[in-house]
Amino acid sequence: MVRDLVDTHLDQQGRPTKLFAFGGRSFSIFDVETGEIVFDSGSDFERITAERFPENFNASNDSVAFDNRSRSKGPEPEGIAVGELDGKTYAFIGLERIGGIMVYEITDPHHARFVAYVNNRNFSVSPRRADGSANPDAGDSGIEGLIFIPPHQSPSGKPLLVVGNESSGTTTVWALSSTGVAKP
């Protein structure tokens, strides 16, 4: 069905003449019994990143250029980790392109709410050196995966979020609390 829809809107060179979005810019919570969506973050990711980084809105993980990702998945939520803090359940969603982590309190999935957005990327420098290698001064770039470590498994006794960053080649450990996310 998706292929048929797209095929009917191609020009003579086979390029799409209409834009179709089939996901990739938000996260959803489904009812496991009915399969119905009970929450979707909608345009939160792009709205929040645009407010925080207006000059770098929809920048890619390997560029600081304004709006070079809007035609291709925007901030591109890449990974998610779920964990409990002080009796509440949180979802930590990593954004591969502009970077950073969106935090939602999802204890009641029908009333999930945005809590925080953290991003330690430095947009004042290029994420790539002239030779194409990662620039360590640019901070984390290209979140690929996240792991929640509960307090009883943490070396510090506090909950942690471990984030693997593909483009920068870094691994970052974030300290967590019910009031926020902070790099240790």
Backbone as a printed PyTorch tensor [residue, N CA C, xyz], in Angstrom:
tensor([[[  0.8160,  -1.1870,   0.0000],
         [  0.0000,   0.0000,   0.0000],
         [  0.8670,   1.2620,   0.0000]],

        [[  1.8940,   1.3180,   0.8490],
         [  2.7660,   2.4900,   0.9010],
         [  3.4460,   2.6810,  -0.4470]],

        [[  3.9630,   1.6050,  -1.0280],
         [  4.6380,   1.7020,  -2.3220],
         [  3.6820,   2.2110,  -3.3990]],

        [[  2.4330,   1.7090,  -3.4000],
         [  1.4470,   2.1650,  -4.3750],
         [  1.1700,   3.6510,  -4.2160]],

        [[  1.0620,   4.1090,  -2.9810],
         [  0.7990,   5.5130,  -2.7110],
         [  1.9230,   6.3890,  -3.2410]],

        [[  3.1530,   6.0080,  -2.9690],
         [  4.3080,   6.7890,  -3.4090],
         [  4.4610,   6.7140,  -4.9250]],

        [[  4.2880,   5.5260,  -5.5220],
         [  4.4420,   5.3660,  -6.9700],
         [  3.4920,   6.2480,  -7.7690]],

        [[  2.3220,   6.5640,  -7.2290],
         [  1.3550,   7.3800,  -7.9600],
         [  1.7130,   8.8570,  -7.9420]],

        [[  2.7500,   9.2360,  -7.1990],
         [  3.1380,  10.6420,  -7.1090],
         [  4.6140,  10.8410,  -7.4610]],

        [[  5.0240,  10.2890,  -8.6160],
         [  6.3960,  10.4470,  -9.0850],
         [  6.4020,  11.2430, -10.3840]],

        [[  7.4540,  12.0530, -10.5790],
         [  7.5810,  12.7710, -11.8490],
         [  8.2490,  11.8620, -12.8880]],

        [[  8.5700,  12.4070, -14.0640],
         [  9.1420,  11.6050, -15.1530],
         [ 10.4950,  10.9880, -14.8080]],

        [[ 11.2420,  11.6070, -13.8940],
         [ 12.5410,  11.0650, -13.4700],
         [ 12.4230,  10.1270, -12.2660]],

        [[ 11.2050,   9.8540, -11.8130],
         [ 11.0100,   8.9550, -10.6850],
         [ 11.1600,   9.6120,  -9.3330]],

        [[ 11.1690,  10.9540,  -9.2860],
         [ 11.2850,  11.6720,  -8.0200],
         [  9.9020,  11.9570,  -7.4500]],

        [[  9.7470,  11.8910,  -6.1330],
         [  8.4330,  12.1640,  -5.5360],
         [  7.9840,  13.5970,  -5.7950]],

        [[  6.6990,  13.7620,  -6.0710],
         [  6.1180,  15.0900,  -6.2720],
         [  5.3350,  15.5510,  -5.0460]],

        [[  5.1480,  14.6690,  -4.0790],
         [  4.4870,  14.9960,  -2.8190],
         [  5.3090,  14.3990,  -1.6830]],

        [[  5.2760,  15.0560,  -0.5530],
         [  5.9510,  14.5290,   0.6250],
         [  4.9850,  13.6770,   1.4440]],

        [[  5.4520,  12.5090,   1.8620],
         [  4.6820,  11.6340,   2.7310],
         [  5.5400,  11.3210,   3.9450]],

        [[  4.9440,  11.3910,   5.1180],
         [  5.6640,  11.0580,   6.3460],
         [  4.9740,   9.8750,   6.9980]],

        [[  5.7150,   8.8160,   7.2110],
         [  5.1690,   7.6100,   7.8100],
         [  5.7610,   7.3570,   9.1860]],

        [[  6.1420,   8.3850,   9.8760],
         [  6.7080,   8.2310,  11.2060],
         [  8.1450,   8.6920,  11.2380]],

        [[  8.7860,   8.5270,  12.3790],
         [ 10.1910,   8.8570,  12.4930],
         [ 10.4840,  10.1850,  13.1440]],

        [[  9.4760,  10.9390,  13.5460],
         [  9.7100,  12.2390,  14.1670],
         [  9.1200,  12.3340,  15.5700]],

        [[  8.6090,  11.2250,  16.0790],
         [  7.9690,  11.2280,  17.3880],
         [  8.1460,   9.8490,  18.0140]],

        [[  7.5880,   9.6740,  19.2110],
         [  7.5110,   8.3320,  19.7740],
         [  6.0740,   8.1010,  20.2050]],

        [[  5.6560,   6.8580,  20.1390],
         [  4.2830,   6.4970,  20.4710],
         [  4.2730,   5.4240,  21.5480]],

        [[  3.2000,   5.4230,  22.3280],
         [  2.9540,   4.3740,  23.3040],
         [  1.6680,   3.6810,  22.8740]],

        [[  1.7530,   2.3610,  22.7640],
         [  0.6130,   1.5680,  22.3270],
         [  0.0210,   0.7870,  23.4920]],

        [[ -1.2940,   0.5630,  23.4510],
         [ -1.9620,  -0.3410,  24.3720],
         [ -1.6420,  -1.7480,  23.8930]],

        [[ -0.9990,  -2.5580,  24.7280],
         [ -0.5520,  -3.8860,  24.2910],
         [ -1.7130,  -4.8320,  24.0170]],

        [[ -2.8620,  -4.5750,  24.6010],
         [ -4.0080,  -5.4510,  24.3770],
         [ -4.7760,  -5.1070,  23.1080]],

        [[ -4.9150,  -3.8140,  22.8200],
         [ -5.7230,  -3.4040,  21.6650],
         [ -4.8840,  -2.9960,  20.4600]],

        [[ -3.6040,  -2.6780,  20.6890],
         [ -2.7500,  -2.2000,  19.6060],
         [ -2.9940,  -0.7460,  19.2580]],

        [[ -3.8440,  -0.0640,  20.0020],
         [ -4.1460,   1.3340,  19.7250],
         [ -3.1220,   2.2600,  20.3810]],

        [[ -2.8710,   3.3810,  19.7220],
         [ -1.9600,   4.3910,  20.2610],
         [ -2.6710,   5.1200,  21.4020]],

        [[ -2.0200,   5.1610,  22.5760],
         [ -2.5750,   5.9000,  23.7140],
         [ -1.8530,   7.2270,  23.9250]],

        [[ -0.6660,   7.3650,  23.3220],
         [  0.0770,   8.6200,  23.3910],
         [  1.0230,   8.7090,  22.2020]],

        [[  1.1530,   9.8940,  21.6600],
         [  2.1620,  10.1640,  20.6400],
         [  2.7090,  11.5620,  20.9050]],

        [[  4.0210,  11.7000,  20.8270],
         [  4.6490,  12.9920,  21.1350],
         [  4.4540,  14.0170,  20.0280]],

        [[  3.9140,  13.6040,  18.8980],
         [  3.5850,  14.5480,  17.8260],
         [  4.7850,  15.3540,  17.3610]],

        [[  4.6390,  16.6620,  17.3410],
         [  5.7050,  17.5450,  16.8520],
         [  6.6120,  18.0550,  17.9720]],

        [[  6.4980,  17.4640,  19.1690],
         [  7.2940,  17.9310,  20.3170],
         [  8.7840,  18.0350,  20.0110]],

        [[  9.3530,  16.9940,  19.4130],
         [ 10.8110,  16.9670,  19.2280],
         [ 11.2860,  18.1510,  18.3960]],

        [[ 10.6040,  18.3990,  17.2850],
         [ 11.0350,  19.5060,  16.4290],
         [ 10.7110,  20.8610,  17.0500]],

        [[  9.5800,  20.9620,  17.7210],
         [  9.2380,  22.2260,  18.3700],
         [ 10.2530,  22.5530,  19.4720]],

        [[ 10.5800,  21.5690,  20.2910],
         [ 11.4920,  21.7910,  21.4170],
         [ 12.9110,  22.0640,  20.9320]],

        [[ 13.3910,  21.2960,  19.9670],
         [ 14.7550,  21.5400,  19.4670],
         [ 14.8340,  22.8820,  18.7420]],

        [[ 13.7590,  23.2920,  18.0700],
         [ 13.7520,  24.6030,  17.3970],
         [ 13.8100,  25.7360,  18.4100]],

        [[ 13.1360,  25.5580,  19.5510],
         [ 13.1890,  26.5750,  20.6070],
         [ 14.5760,  26.6610,  21.2240]],

        [[ 15.2160,  25.5020,  21.4430],
         [ 16.5310,  25.4650,  22.0990],
         [ 17.6750,  25.8680,  21.1770]],

        [[ 17.5980,  25.4240,  19.9250],
         [ 18.6860,  25.6520,  18.9780],
         [ 18.1360,  26.2070,  17.6620]],

        [[ 17.6150,  27.4280,  17.6810],
         [ 16.9700,  27.9640,  16.4740],
         [ 17.9040,  28.0740,  15.2660]],

        [[ 19.1770,  28.3640,  15.4900],
         [ 20.1130,  28.4760,  14.3590],
         [ 20.5310,  27.1190,  13.8130]],

        [[ 20.2700,  26.0590,  14.5780],
         [ 20.6860,  24.7130,  14.1770],
         [ 19.5060,  23.7560,  14.0640]],

        [[ 18.3170,  24.3150,  13.8740],
         [ 17.1160,  23.4890,  13.7570],
         [ 17.3040,  22.4140,  12.6890]],

        [[ 16.9980,  21.1780,  13.0730],
         [ 17.1130,  20.0140,  12.1920],
         [ 18.4910,  19.8850,  11.5350]],

        [[ 19.5270,  20.2470,  12.2790],
         [ 20.8960,  19.9970,  11.8260],
         [ 21.1370,  18.4940,  11.8640]],

        [[ 22.0680,  18.0360,  11.0580],
         [ 22.4050,  16.6270,  11.0340],
         [ 23.4690,  16.3190,  12.0790]],

        [[ 23.7220,  15.0410,  12.2830],
         [ 24.7350,  14.6470,  13.2560],
         [ 26.1510,  14.9520,  12.7770]],

        [[ 26.3290,  15.1860,  11.4810],
         [ 27.6690,  15.4840,  10.9670],
         [ 27.7580,  16.8900,  10.3600]],

        [[ 26.8120,  17.7560,  10.7180],
         [ 26.7960,  19.1160,  10.2040],
         [ 26.0700,  20.0080,  11.2070]],

        [[ 26.3860,  21.2920,  11.2030],
         [ 25.6560,  22.2300,  12.0460],
         [ 24.7240,  23.0980,  11.2000]],

        [[ 24.5650,  22.7640,   9.9220],
         [ 23.7510,  23.5560,   9.0040],
         [ 22.2840,  23.5470,   9.3990]],

        [[ 21.6730,  24.7080,   9.3280],
         [ 20.2580,  24.8790,   9.6350],
         [ 19.3990,  24.0850,   8.6480]],

        [[ 18.4620,  23.3080,   9.1950],
         [ 17.3850,  22.6740,   8.4340],
         [ 17.8460,  21.7510,   7.3090]],

        [[ 18.9200,  21.0190,   7.5030],
         [ 19.3160,  20.0800,   6.4560],
         [ 18.7500,  18.6810,   6.6810]],

        [[ 17.8200,  18.5350,   7.6430],
         [ 17.2050,  17.2260,   7.9020],
         [ 15.6810,  17.2330,   7.7800]],

        [[ 15.0590,  18.3660,   7.5120],
         [ 13.6030,  18.4130,   7.4960],
         [ 12.9990,  17.4970,   6.4350]],

        [[ 13.6490,  17.3560,   5.2980],
         [ 13.1300,  16.4730,   4.2480],
         [ 13.4060,  15.0020,   4.5370]],

        [[ 14.2480,  14.7260,   5.5280],
         [ 14.6580,  13.3510,   5.7640],
         [ 14.6620,  13.0080,   7.2560]],

        [[ 13.5180,  12.8080,   7.8350],
         [ 13.3360,  12.3080,   9.2040],
         [ 13.6080,  13.3100,  10.3160]],

        [[ 13.8860,  14.5440,  10.0150],
         [ 14.0610,  15.5610,  11.0510],
         [ 15.0720,  15.1670,  12.1110]],

        [[ 14.7100,  15.2610,  13.3930],
         [ 15.6630,  14.9540,  14.4680],
         [ 15.9630,  13.4560,  14.5840]],

        [[ 15.1520,  12.6380,  13.9660],
         [ 15.3180,  11.1760,  13.8930],
         [ 15.5180,  10.4990,  15.2450]],

        [[ 14.4160,  10.3120,  15.9810],
         [ 14.5270,   9.5360,  17.2150],
         [ 15.0880,   8.1540,  16.9000]],

        [[ 16.1640,   7.7930,  17.5700],
         [ 16.9140,   6.5820,  17.2010],
         [ 16.7960,   5.4640,  18.2150]],

        [[ 16.7560,   5.7960,  19.4680],
         [ 16.7320,   4.7620,  20.4940],
         [ 15.9250,   5.2240,  21.6830]],

        [[ 15.5230,   4.2470,  22.4900],
         [ 14.7450,   4.5680,  23.6790],
         [ 15.1550,   3.6350,  24.8150]],

        [[ 15.1680,   4.1760,  25.9920],
         [ 15.3840,   3.3790,  27.2010],
         [ 14.2930,   3.7890,  28.1790]],

        [[ 13.8320,   2.8440,  28.9560],
         [ 12.7780,   3.1000,  29.9350],
         [ 13.3010,   2.7080,  31.3060]],

        [[ 13.0060,   3.5420,  32.2990],
         [ 13.4540,   3.2410,  33.6470],
         [ 12.5840,   3.8970,  34.6850]],

        [[ 12.7180,   3.4060,  35.9070],
         [ 11.9240,   3.9290,  37.0130],
         [ 12.8050,   4.7730,  37.9330]],

        [[ 12.2810,   5.9560,  38.2800],
         [ 12.9470,   6.8630,  39.2150],
         [ 11.9200,   7.3040,  40.2460]],

        [[ 12.2050,   7.0690,  41.5050],
         [ 11.3160,   7.4970,  42.5980],
         [  9.8670,   7.0830,  42.3620]],

        [[  9.6710,   5.8490,  41.8940],
         [  8.3240,   5.3200,  41.7140],
         [  7.6070,   5.7570,  40.4500]],

        [[  8.2670,   6.5350,  39.5950],
         [  7.6620,   6.9680,  38.3300],
         [  8.4530,   6.3710,  37.1710]],

        [[  7.7630,   6.1030,  36.0740],
         [  8.3930,   5.5170,  34.8980],
         [  8.7050,   6.6130,  33.8820]],

        [[  9.9220,   6.5580,  33.3520],
         [ 10.3770,   7.5570,  32.3920],
         [ 10.8500,   6.8830,  31.1030]],

        [[ 10.6450,   7.5920,  29.9930],
         [ 11.1880,   7.1750,  28.7020],
         [ 12.2640,   8.1830,  28.3230]],

        [[ 13.4080,   7.6780,  27.9090],
         [ 14.5430,   8.5010,  27.4770],
         [ 14.7280,   8.2170,  25.9890]],

        [[ 14.4750,   9.2180,  25.1580],
         [ 14.5100,   9.0380,  23.7070],
         [ 15.7060,   9.7930,  23.1460]],

        [[ 16.6080,   9.0690,  22.4760],
         [ 17.7910,   9.6810,  21.8810],
         [ 17.5050,  10.1610,  20.4730]],

        [[ 17.9340,  11.3810,  20.1610],
         [ 17.7620,  11.9470,  18.8280],
         [ 19.0820,  11.8260,  18.0710]],

        [[ 19.0680,  11.0550,  16.9940],
         [ 20.3150,  10.7870,  16.2800],
         [ 20.8860,  12.0120,  15.5830]],

        [[ 20.0790,  12.8360,  14.9910],
         [ 20.6060,  13.9080,  14.1360],
         [ 21.0020,  15.1640,  14.9060]],

        [[ 20.0750,  15.9230,  15.4300],
         [ 20.4590,  17.1270,  16.1740],
         [ 21.1150,  16.7480,  17.4990]],

        [[ 20.8060,  15.5560,  17.9740],
         [ 21.3950,  15.0770,  19.2150],
         [ 20.5260,  15.3620,  20.4200]],

        [[ 20.9530,  14.8500,  21.5250],
         [ 20.2680,  15.0830,  22.7820],
         [ 19.2680,  13.9950,  23.1260]],

        [[ 18.7150,  14.1470,  24.3190],
         [ 17.8000,  13.1590,  24.8700],
         [ 16.5260,  13.8640,  25.3280]],

        [[ 15.4060,  13.3660,  24.8440],
         [ 14.0920,  13.8220,  25.3000],
         [ 13.6740,  12.9120,  26.4430]],

        [[ 13.1540,  13.5060,  27.5060],
         [ 12.7280,  12.7390,  28.6700],
         [ 11.2300,  12.9650,  28.8780]],

        [[ 10.4900,  11.8600,  28.9580],
         [  9.0480,  11.8970,  29.1970],
         [  8.7160,  11.0530,  30.4140]],

        [[  7.8390,  11.5640,  31.2520],
         [  7.3180,  10.7790,  32.3660],
         [  6.1100,  10.0320,  31.8130]],

        [[  6.1600,   8.6920,  31.8540],
         [  5.1390,   7.8640,  31.2050],
         [  4.4520,   6.9030,  32.1810]],

        [[  4.4630,   7.2250,  33.4550],
         [  3.8530,   6.3460,  34.4590],
         [  2.4260,   5.9980,  34.0720]],

        [[  1.6460,   6.9930,  33.6910],
         [  0.3130,   6.7810,  33.1320],
         [  0.4300,   7.0610,  31.6390]],

        [[  0.5570,   6.0220,  30.8190],
         [  0.7830,   6.2240,  29.3800],
         [ -0.2510,   7.1100,  28.6980]],

        [[ -1.4770,   7.1350,  29.1950],
         [ -2.5160,   7.9810,  28.6010],
         [ -2.2640,   9.4610,  28.8650]],

        [[ -1.4530,   9.7450,  29.8620],
         [ -1.1520,  11.1330,  30.2270],
         [  0.3570,  11.3580,  30.3130]],

        [[  1.0880,  10.7910,  29.3740],
         [  2.5400,  10.9970,  29.3320],
         [  2.8190,  12.4910,  29.1780]],

        [[  3.9570,  12.9060,  29.7340],
         [  4.2800,  14.3360,  29.6550],
         [  5.7760,  14.5360,  29.4660]],

        [[  6.1100,  15.5700,  28.6910],
         [  7.4920,  15.9670,  28.4760],
         [  8.0610,  16.5110,  29.7720]],

        [[  9.3040,  16.1020,  30.1010],
         [  9.9470,  16.5410,  31.3340],
         [ 11.1890,  17.3800,  31.0440]],

        [[ 12.0410,  16.9120,  30.1260],
         [ 13.3100,  17.6130,  29.9020],
         [ 13.9050,  17.2440,  28.5480]],

        [[ 14.7700,  18.1340,  28.0640],
         [ 15.5820,  17.8640,  26.8810],
         [ 17.0000,  18.2760,  27.2320]],

        [[ 17.9460,  17.3520,  27.1080],
         [ 19.3500,  17.6530,  27.3650],
         [ 20.1570,  17.3460,  26.1120]],

        [[ 21.1250,  18.1960,  25.8470],
         [ 21.9720,  18.0160,  24.6720],
         [ 23.3160,  18.6730,  24.9770]],

        [[ 24.3840,  17.8810,  24.9930],
         [ 25.7000,  18.4470,  25.2940],
         [ 26.5300,  18.6800,  24.0290]],

        [[ 25.8630,  18.7460,  22.9050],
         [ 26.5470,  19.0250,  21.6440],
         [ 26.9470,  20.4950,  21.5830]],

        [[ 28.1270,  20.7630,  21.0340],
         [ 28.6340,  22.1240,  20.8770],
         [ 28.4490,  22.5290,  19.4170]],

        [[ 27.4270,  23.3420,  19.1400],
         [ 27.1170,  23.7450,  17.7650],
         [ 28.0320,  24.8450,  17.2390]],

        [[ 28.9230,  25.3590,  18.0750],
         [ 29.8080,  26.4320,  17.6060],
         [ 31.0050,  25.8990,  16.8160]],

        [[ 31.1670,  24.5750,  16.8040],
         [ 32.2570,  23.9690,  16.0250],
         [ 31.6920,  22.8390,  15.1620]],

        [[ 32.3850,  22.5290,  14.1000],
         [ 31.9640,  21.4430,  13.2130],
         [ 32.1590,  20.1010,  13.9120]],

        [[ 31.2190,  19.1710,  13.7230],
         [ 31.3920,  17.8460,  14.3160],
         [ 32.4780,  17.0170,  13.6240]],

        [[ 32.9730,  17.5040,  12.4960],
         [ 34.0130,  16.7980,  11.7360],
         [ 35.2370,  17.6820,  11.5570]],

        [[ 36.4110,  17.0610,  11.6700],
         [ 37.6620,  17.7500,  11.3550],
         [ 37.8440,  17.7620,   9.8440]],

        [[ 38.8320,  18.4920,   9.3750],
         [ 39.1080,  18.5820,   7.9370],
         [ 39.3960,  17.2140,   7.3190]],

        [[ 39.9790,  16.3070,   8.1170],
         [ 40.2910,  14.9670,   7.5960],
         [ 39.0970,  14.0130,   7.6620]],

        [[ 37.9270,  14.5140,   8.1350],
         [ 36.7160,  13.6940,   8.1980],
         [ 36.5110,  12.9780,   9.5220]],

        [[ 37.5030,  13.0260,  10.4000],
         [ 37.3590,  12.3510,  11.6960],
         [ 36.4860,  13.1900,  12.6350]],

        [[ 35.9890,  12.5580,  13.6870],
         [ 35.1420,  13.2420,  14.6620],
         [ 35.9340,  14.3210,  15.3950]],

        [[ 35.3150,  15.4560,  15.6180],
         [ 35.9200,  16.5620,  16.3450],
         [ 35.5110,  16.4550,  17.8120]],

        [[ 36.4450,  16.1390,  18.7170],
         [ 36.0770,  15.9720,  20.1350],
         [ 35.5250,  17.2440,  20.7760]],

        [[ 35.8470,  18.4060,  20.2130],
         [ 35.3340,  19.6620,  20.7540],
         [ 33.8460,  19.8550,  20.4710]],

        [[ 33.2850,  19.0520,  19.5790],
         [ 31.8740,  19.2020,  19.1930],
         [ 30.9210,  18.5060,  20.1540]],

        [[ 31.4380,  17.7210,  21.0800],
         [ 30.5600,  17.0110,  22.0050],
         [ 29.9630,  15.7810,  21.3500]],

        [[ 28.8980,  15.2800,  21.9440],
         [ 28.2720,  14.0500,  21.4640],
         [ 27.4550,  14.2990,  20.2010]],

        [[ 27.5130,  13.3340,  19.2930],
         [ 26.7880,  13.4620,  18.0380],
         [ 26.4210,  12.0810,  17.5040]],

        [[ 25.1770,  11.9440,  17.0910],
         [ 24.7290,  10.6960,  16.4630],
         [ 24.3490,   9.6130,  17.4500]],

        [[ 23.4340,   9.9120,  18.3730],
         [ 23.0040,   8.9020,  19.3500],
         [ 22.5310,   7.6590,  18.6180]],

        [[ 23.0400,   6.5310,  19.0620],
         [ 22.6790,   5.2620,  18.4340],
         [ 21.9430,   4.3370,  19.3970]],

        [[ 22.2490,   4.3960,  20.6700],
         [ 21.5860,   3.5180,  21.6280],
         [ 21.6920,   4.0540,  23.0340]],

        [[ 20.7280,   3.6520,  23.8690],
         [ 20.6780,   4.0990,  25.2590],
         [ 20.3910,   2.8950,  26.1490]],

        [[ 20.9840,   2.9040,  27.3310],
         [ 20.7330,   1.8550,  28.3170],
         [ 20.4900,   2.5180,  29.6660]],

        [[ 19.3780,   2.1450,  30.3030],
         [ 19.0720,   2.6280,  31.6490],
         [ 19.6850,   1.6510,  32.6470]],

        [[ 20.4110,   2.1900,  33.6220],
         [ 20.9920,   1.3690,  34.6910],
         [ 20.3190,   1.7730,  36.0040]],

        [[ 19.5410,   0.8510,  36.5940],
         [ 18.8680,   1.1780,  37.8540],
         [ 19.8750,   1.2960,  38.9990]],

        [[ 19.4980,   1.9870,  40.0690],
         [ 20.4210,   2.2150,  41.1880],
         [ 21.0700,   0.9470,  41.7390]],

        [[ 20.3140,  -0.1330,  41.8330],
         [ 20.8680,  -1.3590,  42.4240],
         [ 21.9110,  -2.0340,  41.5240]],

        [[ 22.0230,  -1.6070,  40.2750],
         [ 23.0410,  -2.1540,  39.3730],
         [ 24.1240,  -1.1260,  39.0370]],

        [[ 23.9780,   0.0690,  39.5510],
         [ 24.8820,   1.1710,  39.2350],
         [ 26.0900,   1.1800,  40.1700]],

        [[ 27.2800,   1.4700,  39.6620],
         [ 28.4570,   1.5430,  40.5300],
         [ 28.3790,   2.7020,  41.5260]],

        [[ 27.5800,   3.7260,  41.2000],
         [ 27.4470,   4.8690,  42.1100],
         [ 26.2530,   4.7290,  43.0500]],

        [[ 25.4100,   3.7130,  42.8000],
         [ 24.2080,   3.5590,  43.5980],
         [ 23.0900,   4.4970,  43.1710]],

        [[ 23.3280,   5.2360,  42.0930],
         [ 22.3330,   6.1660,  41.5530],
         [ 21.9560,   5.7090,  40.1470]],

        [[ 20.7480,   6.0070,  39.6930],
         [ 20.3640,   5.6120,  38.3390],
         [ 21.1950,   6.3550,  37.2970]],

        [[ 21.5430,   5.6360,  36.2370],
         [ 22.3690,   6.1970,  35.1730],
         [ 21.7530,   5.9040,  33.8120]],

        [[ 22.0900,   6.7310,  32.8410],
         [ 21.7180,   6.5010,  31.4560],
         [ 23.0070,   6.4990,  30.6410]],

        [[ 23.2940,   5.3740,  29.9990],
         [ 24.4970,   5.2490,  29.1830],
         [ 24.0910,   5.4240,  27.7230]],

        [[ 24.7830,   6.3230,  27.0180],
         [ 24.4160,   6.6570,  25.6470],
         [ 25.6090,   6.4480,  24.7200]],

        [[ 25.4010,   5.6420,  23.6830],
         [ 26.4130,   5.4360,  22.6520],
         [ 26.1560,   6.3810,  21.4940]],

        [[ 27.1930,   7.1250,  21.0960],
         [ 27.0920,   8.1270,  20.0380],
         [ 27.9280,   7.6950,  18.8380]],

        [[ 27.2530,   7.3400,  17.7720],
         [ 27.9000,   6.7870,  16.5860],
         [ 28.8180,   7.7770,  15.8760]],

        [[ 28.3520,   8.9790,  15.6070],
         [ 29.1410,   9.9220,  14.8170],
         [ 30.3650,  10.4410,  15.5530]],

        [[ 30.1880,  10.7700,  16.8340],
         [ 31.3240,  11.2890,  17.6020],
         [ 32.1900,  10.1720,  18.1630]],

        [[ 31.6720,   8.9410,  18.1320],
         [ 32.4440,   7.8160,  18.6690],
         [ 32.6010,   7.8780,  20.1730]],

        [[ 31.6430,   8.5110,  20.8420],
         [ 31.7380,   8.6810,  22.2940],
         [ 30.6620,   7.8740,  23.0100]],

        [[ 30.9270,   7.6100,  24.2710],
         [ 29.9400,   7.0230,  25.1720],
         [ 29.8200,   7.9800,  26.3460]],

        [[ 28.5930,   8.3510,  26.6500],
         [ 28.3600,   9.3130,  27.7200],
         [ 27.4950,   8.6750,  28.7970]],

        [[ 27.8500,   8.9250,  30.0440],
         [ 27.0680,   8.4290,  31.1650],
         [ 26.4070,   9.6370,  31.8230]],

        [[ 25.0760,   9.6180,  31.8210],
         [ 24.2980,  10.7020,  32.4070],
         [ 23.7620,  10.2600,  33.7620]],

        [[ 23.8590,  11.1240,  34.7690],
         [ 23.2630,  10.8750,  36.0810],
         [ 21.7930,  11.2720,  36.0040]],

        [[ 20.9390,  10.4930,  36.6520],
         [ 19.5040,  10.7310,  36.5730],
         [ 18.8990,  10.9700,  37.9520]],

        [[ 17.8560,  11.7800,  37.9670],
         [ 17.0350,  11.9470,  39.1660],
         [ 15.6400,  12.3170,  38.6860]],

        [[ 14.6730,  12.2690,  39.5670],
         [ 13.3150,  12.6110,  39.1590],
         [ 13.1780,  14.0960,  38.8500]],

        [[ 14.1840,  14.8850,  39.1720],
         [ 14.1410,  16.3120,  38.8710],
         [ 14.9750,  16.6760,  37.6440]],

        [[ 15.6410,  15.7080,  37.0460],
         [ 16.4080,  16.0660,  35.8560],
         [ 17.4730,  15.0520,  35.4700]],

        [[ 18.1920,  15.4160,  34.4270],
         [ 19.2830,  14.6170,  33.8710],
         [ 20.5130,  15.4940,  33.8800]],

        [[ 21.5980,  14.9830,  34.4220],
         [ 22.8310,  15.7530,  34.4670],
         [ 24.0080,  14.8440,  34.1710]],

        [[ 24.9360,  15.3560,  33.4070],
         [ 26.1490,  14.5960,  33.1240],
         [ 26.9500,  14.4770,  34.4170]],

        [[ 27.3940,  13.2520,  34.7610],
         [ 28.1390,  13.0970,  36.0270],
         [ 29.4980,  13.7800,  36.0070]]])
